[in-house]
Amino acid sequence: MVKFGVIGTGWIAEEFVKGSQLVDGLQFSAVYSRTYEKGRAFAEKFADVPVYTDIEKLAASDVDAVYIASPNFLHYDQSRLMLENGKHVLCEKPITVSPDEFTRLSSLAEKNGLIYTEAIMYLHLPARETLKKALKSIGKISTAHFDFSQLSSKYQALLRGENPNIFNPEMKTGCLRDLGIYCFYPAIDLFGKPEQIISVADFVFTGADSSGTSILKYPDFTATLTYSKIGQDHCGSQIIGDRGTVTMESVSKLTGMNIYYEEDKKRTELCGDIEKHVLMSYEANDFLNNIIEPEKTKEKYLENNRIIFDVNETLFQVKNQVKIL
């Protein structure tokens, strides 16, 4: 049994723990929060586990691994602390805010014989392989458009002149890191790193990016990535070939995915709707297997971490191009 602790008590951490309960061999065993009250309220939803308000004590505890779901600017220091104390780390996206940070922590994990990887659903979904197989049947790809535009629940607070965390540059958040990253994953995974990137972004009064567009130029086609936290998409994403088109209602979850063939004009469903915690159980399961079967899963683990680095490096390039703090 691999015992894991959770750093952070937000909704995404709750969904992850719910997902972990679908995985035999993973046991939620501790939670860290800045306040005991929030930590206890979180723990009581699942189990009677220790609540830590001192992260050093969590690092010194008997948990084998941690899932980190804290604000982005804390990811590097918290991951390093856990790796230095012999804990495997699964960290929410973005795993770090620069490729150099990711490289340093990956080296530390390797030195200590530990797993260190990003909690990004896309890399672990069964629908990822379904998508790759589908693309082989739609002919020559002429264009792709990935969109993740979701009206933030914190937008009204922003309009009132407040500075919620997700729109606070000091937290290293903003639209690119929060939503745009989900568009870059399929682009980099399916097509590789582009020859050229042209990006633009819009900003709110706090200095955070609120929306953006990136054009990724490949040798024989162009992919367009759009993302926004101040508006809601209702069209989804699509990859267009000369024999067919694959569409996705959700690029982050690969749900609502269909394929249309030009020859017969028929639509075939590739993946329907799936609950969030079920989707997160796939990354939890892979994390467990990385820990208990390192040799068997090493090739996939290293390949995923290569993609994580490439996405991180690409996001860093876009960030600098549009001058995101």
N, C-alpha and C positions, 0 to 999 in steps of 0.2 A: 504494500500500500504506500503510495506517494502522498505525503501530507503537504498541503500547500496553504500559504497565507495570501491574503488579499490586501493590497495597499490602495486605499480609496474606497469610498462608499457610495458612489454615484450609481445611476441606473445601469450603466454598462457593466459595472462590477457585479451588480445583482444578476444581470442576464448571464454573465459568465459562470457564476456559481450555479445558477439553475442548469446551465448547459453541462457543467462538470458532473452534476448528479446523474447524467445519462451515461457517464463513462466509468466502467468498472476499473477500480485501481487508483482513482483520484479521491482524496478526502479533504474537504474544506476544514482547516484546522486552526486558523487564526485570522484576525483582521487588524489592520492599522488604520487609525483615524487621528486627526489632530485633536478631536474631542472624544471623550469616553462615551458621552451620550449618543453621538452619531454611530460610533463603532458598535456599541451594545445594541442599538436599534437595528443595525444591519445584521449583526450576528444572529439575533433572535428570530430572524426570518428563516434561518436555516438550521442552526445548531448551537449548542452551548459551548462556544469556543473562546479562548483567551482574546481579550481586546487590548491592544497596545496603543499607547499614545506616545511612546518613545520608540522611534524607528530602530535605534541601536539595539533595543531589547528584542525586537522582532528578528533582527539580523542574527542575534545570538541564540534564538530559540531553536527548538528541535524540528521545525518545519524543513522539508527537503527542497521546497521550491516556492516561488512567489509569482503572483500575477499582479502587475503594476498598472493601475488605472488612475493615476494621479495627474495633475496638470502637466502639460508638456515640458515646461521648464525644469521640472523635477526629475524627469525620466533618467537623465544621465547619472546624476549623483546617487539616486536611489538604486539604480541598477548596479552601479559600481560597488556600492556598499554591500548589496546582497551577494554579488559574485565574489567579493573579497572574503565573505563569510561562508562560502561553500554552498550557496543556494542557486539552483537553476532559476532562470528568469524568463518569463513570458511577459513582454511589455507592450502596452497598447500603442497604437500608431499616433503620431510618428515615433518610432522607437528612439530616435535621437533627432536633434535639430540640425545636425551636420553629418556628412559621411565620415569625417575624421573621428568624431565621437563614436560612431558605430564600429569603426575599425579598431579603435583602442579597446572597446569593451568586448568585441569578438575575440581579440587576442587574449584578453584577460580570462575569458571563459574557456578558451581552448587550453591555456596554460594550466587552469585549475580543473580541467576535465569536466566542465559544466556545459549545459545547454543555455544558449542565449539567443532569443529570436523574437520576432514581432507578432503581436496578436492581430493579424490582419486576416479577416475571414476568407478573402478571395483565394489565397494560396492553399487553403485546406478544404475547399468545397468540392464535393463530387461533381458538381455542375461545371467546374473548371475544365475537366477532361471532356465532358459532354460538349462544351463550347468549342474546344480545340478540334474535336472530331467533326463537328458541324461545319466549321470553317473550311475543311477540306472538300466539302461538297458544294460550295457556293461559287466556285470558279475564281477568276482573277478579281482580287479586291481592288476597287477603285476609290473607296473612301470609307472612313469610319468616324463615328461621332459618339463620344462618351460624355454623358452629362450626369452630374449630381448636384441638383439645385434644390435645396430644402429650406423653407422659411424657418428661421431659428425661433425657438420658443422664447429666446431672450431678446428678440427684436423690439418688442414693445418697451422693454426696460431701456434699451438703447435710445429709442425715440424720446423717452422721458429725460434723457440726458445722463442716464446712469452708465456705468462702465462694467458690464458683466464680464466674467472671466473669458468667455469665448470670443469677445471683441476687445480684449485687453492685450496689447502687444507684449507687455511684460511677462505674460504667461506663455508666450511663444505659440499662440493659437492663430485664429483667423481662418479664412475660408480655404486657402490652398492646403494648409496642413490638416484641416478638419475634414473637408469634403473632397477637395481636388485630388488628394492622394488616392482616392478610390478610382478615379479616372485614369491615373497614371499606371496603376498596377496592371490592368488588362492590356493597355497599350504596350508597356515594356515587356510583359510576359509573352504576349502573342506576336509582337512585331519586332522586338528588340529596341535598342537605343536608337533614336532618330538621328539623321544626318544634321538636322537643324531644328531649333526650337525658337518660335516667335511668341512671346507672351505679353499680355496686357492685364492690368488689374485695376479695380476701383476700390476706394478706401472710405471708411466712415470717420467721423470726427475724432475717434480715439486713436487713430493711426493704424488700425487693423484693416487688412484687406477683407472686403465684403463680398466680392465676386471677381471672377477672372476667366480668361480664355487663353488657351495655349494651342498653337498650331505646330504639330509634329510632322516634319517632312521626312518621308522615306523615299527610297530610290524610285518607286513607281506609283506611289499614292501618298495622300495626306490624311492624317487623322486630326480631328478637331476635338478639343476637350473644353467643356464649359462647366462652371461650378459657381454656385451662389448660396449665400446664407440669408439673403434678403428677398428671396422670391422662390416660388415653388414650381418645379417642373412637372408636366403632365404628359410628356411625349416619350421619355425614356431615351435609350441609346440604341444604336444600330451599326452593323458592319455590312457593307453592301458589296456584293460580288456580281459578276456578269451572268451568273446562273441562279443566284438566290440572295436572300438577305436574312441575317439573324438580328432579331430585336430583343431588347431586354427592358423590362419595366424598371428593374433595379440593378444598376451596375455594381453596387457594393455587395449585394447578396446573390446576384445572378439568378434572381427569381423573375417570374413572369417572362420567361425566355421562350421565344418561338422562332421557327425557321419558315421562310416563304420561298418556294421555288418558282422561277419565272415560267418554266415549261408547263406546269399544270395549274399554276395560280392557287395552290393549296397551302394552307398553314398547318404546321405540325408543332404541337407543344413539346418543348424540350425540358422545361422545369417550371412547375407551378409555384404557388406561394408556400413558404415554410416559415415557421415561427423563429424569431430571432435567437432564442436560447438553444434551439435545435441546431441552427447554423453555427453557433459558437461552440457547440459540443464537438464539432469536427476539429477545430483548432486545439481544444482541450485534449482530445484523444491523440492527436499527433504529438502534442507536447509530452504527454505521458509516454508514448512509444519512443520518442527521442531519448527520454531519460532511462527507461528500463531496457531498451533494445538499441543502444547507441550504434553498434556495428551494422545491424540490419537496416537501420533508418538513416545512416550517415550520408549516403549519396543524395537522398531527397532533402535532408536537412541542409546540406551545404549548397545545393542548388537553390533552395528557397532563400537562404541567406545571401546568395549572390544576387538574386532578383531584388531582395530588400535593399541591398547596397546600391544597386543601379537606380532604383526608384528614389532612394534617399539622395543620391548624387544628382539626379535629374531635378528633383524638387529644389535642391540647394541652388542649382543653376537658374531655375525659374525665379526663385526668391531674390536672387541677386539682380536678375534682369529687370524685375519690376520694383525693386527696392522695398521688399517687405522686411520689417524689422525682425 
